[in-house]
Amino acid sequence: MLDLALDLLLVELVVALASVMDLVVDMVLVVDTMLDLVLEVDLVQAVDMVPDLVAVLGFVLLASHLLPLTKAFLHHSTWRLIQIFKGYEDKINKRTAAENDFVVLKKYEELRISSGKHRDDLRNTKNEIAEHNRVINRIKGEIDNVKEQLSSNTPFMSGNMHFVQLLCLA
């Protein structure tokens, strides 16, 4: 939390220094304008403007000495901010990668469990089909036995044979 507060303070400082740079540029424009005015007005008025011009030039001189330091600080601060944001981006990317890995592993586990259930269901269905085939074969065997018994019995039964055959076909 302290790092975030320091980072925000650093951002505010960079913004403030950028404002100072803008002021220096504005002051240079003011000096330029004042010099133009000095050249345009008569000598008496120019003498009255000298103290103001000296004050402005003093500020510009001071700012010009601070300008390289300000530029260096701004460069370092910008580099630091870039590093901070790259760090945040790396954290987000790592977290996203970890979340993606978790989702993939979770989905894999769900599919593994689902395939196990399907395998069990398939095995049970296969066993049920085998049981039904055994029952069908047993019934077919019983039908064949009944047919043999009917064909070997009396002529009285032969009339009912047609009825039994119809039952077997159904």
N, C-alpha and C positions, 0 to 999 in steps of 0.2 A: 504494500500500500504506500509505503514511503517512497519507493522508486517511482510510482505513478505520480505522486505529488511533486517530486523533484523534476520529473519529466515535464509536467504541466507548467511548472515554474520556469523551466528552461525555454519552453515554447513562448511563454509570455515575455521573457527577456529578449528573445530573438525578435519578436514583434516590436517591442519597444525600441530596440536598436535600429530596426528598419525604419521606424518613425523618425529617429534622430538623423538617420541618413537622409531622409526626405527633407527634414528641416535644414540640414546643411546645404542641400541642393537649392532649397528656397532662398537661403541666405545669400548664396552666390548670385542668384538671380537678382536679389535686392541690391547687392553691391553693384552689380552691373548696371542696374537701373539708376542707382544713385550717381555713379560715375557719368552716365549719360546726362543726368540732370546738371551735374557740376559743369559739364562742358557747355550746356545750353544756357545757363543762367549767368548773370553778370557776376563780377568778382566779389561784390559785397555780400550777395546772397550765398555764394560759394563758401566764403569764410564762415558764415553762420552754420553751414552744413558739415563743416570739418569735424566737430566733436562726434556727431552722429555717425559719420563715415568711419572715424577712427574706432568707435565702439563696435561697429559692424565688422570692420576689418579684423579687429582683435578676436572677435568670436569666430570669424572664418579661419583665422590663423590657428586658433586653438582647435577648432574642428578639423583643420587639415592635419594637425599633428595627431589627433585622435583617430583620424580616418583609417590609417593602416592598421592600427590596433583593432578598430571596430570591424574592419574587413576580415582580419585574421580571426577575431572572435566569432563573427558571423559564419565564416567558413568552418571553423571547428564545431560551432553549435549545430550548423546544418549537417555536418558529417555525423555528429553525435545523435541528432534526431533521426537521421537515416538508419543508423545502427539500431536505435531503440525500436523503430518501426519494423526493421527487418527481424529483430528478435521476436516482436509480437507476431509477425507473420509466420515465423518458424514455429512458434508455439501453437498457433492455430493450425498450421499444416500438420504438425505432429499429432495434435489432438484429433484432427479429421482423419488422418491415416489410422490412428488407433481405433477410432469409432468405426471406420470402414472394415478394419480387420475383425472387430468384434461382431459386426453385422454379418460378415461372410462366415465366420466360425459358427455363429448362431444358426444361420440358414443351413450350413453344412450339417450341423447336429440335428436340426429338424428333418432334413432330407434323409439322414441316416436312420433316424427313428421311424420315419414314415416308410422307408424301404423295408425295414425289419418287420413292420406291421403287415405290409403288402406281401412279404415273403411268407409270413405265417398264414395270412388269409389264403394265399395261393396253395400252400401245402394242405390246409384244411379242405379247400375246394377239391384238390386232387384226391385226397382221401375219401371225400364224399362221393366223387365220381366213381372211384374204384369200388366203394361199397355198393353203389347203385348198379354197377356192372355185375357184381357178384349176385345181387338179388335178381337182376334180369336173367343171368345165366341159370340160376337155380330155378326160376319160374319156367324158363324155356325147357329145362330138363324135366320138370314136373309135367309140362304140357306134352312133351314127347312120350313120357311114361304113360300118360292117360291115353294118348293116341294108340300106343301099342296095346294097351289093355283093351281098348275098345275094338280094335281090329281083330284081336284074338278071341273076343267074346261071341256070344250067341247072335243069331240073325236078328233077334229082337232088338239088340243094341245097335245093330248096323243102321237102323232107321234113325236112331238118335245121333248117329255119327255126324250126319250133316249139321245138326244143331251144335255139336261140340266143335266142329271145324269153324263154324261161324263165330263161336265164342273165342276161339284161338286167334282168329284174324282180327278181332276187335281190339 
